[in-house]
Amino acid sequence: MLINVLIVDDHEMVRIGVSAYLSTQEDIHIVAEASDGKAAIEKALSIKPDIILMDLVMKEMDGIEATKRIIAEWPEAKIIIVTSFIDDDKVYPALEAGAKSYLLKTSNASEIAKAIRSTFHGQSILEPEVTGKIMTKMHREETVHLHDDLTEREMEILLLMSEGKTNQEIAEQLFISIKTVKVHVSNILSKLQVHDRTQAVIYAFEHGLIDRSS
């Protein structure tokens, strides 16, 4: 089975080089080329190639926007990003836009051919640096909690709430007005994404903010 490929890159020499090598592969067929994002969208949606090799930085429209628009119109599209950039502001948006694989232009031709075959068969091929970035981001997101946004005063009031104290009692203990307490309580509920004081206290216990034995 032939894998039909659309090559998108604003550098003619890159297109020529990649096309020349891929054309030597018996199972890969270059059906079209595009030099910018707009042309890529038109050709992708009209030809419906099996694989789209997408550059990121292009003058008319970048690869991220082109990827986003192609996927919006054709969710089944399989797009492989082939770029020189590994920055966070390129990697995450490209993958979030719907790209299946992400390669660097330092990859040799045989690696690109292998990625085309793997992506065609439903796999995602990512540069090791990209995989590392994704794992770091996931770890960072897993270790960030809603209560990390609470101020010292809000945490203090949350602990008093867990003791069953009313707004009046909290105000008297902290020497602040009831109005101020209400503002803090409202902020606590908002930051913890809960609807009432009881849920806030339950959150505090579940996340170890309060010693159950005390």
Secondary structure by P-SEA (a helix, b strand, c coil): cbbbbbbbcccaaaaaaaaaaaaaccccccccccccaaaaaaaaaaacccccccccccccccaaaaaaaaaaacccbbbbbbccccccccaaaaaaacccbbbcccccaaaaaaaaaaaaabbbbbcaaaaaaaaaaaaaaaaccccccccaaaaaaaaaaaacccaaaaaaaacccaaaaaaaaaaaaaaaccccaaaaaaaaaaaccccccc
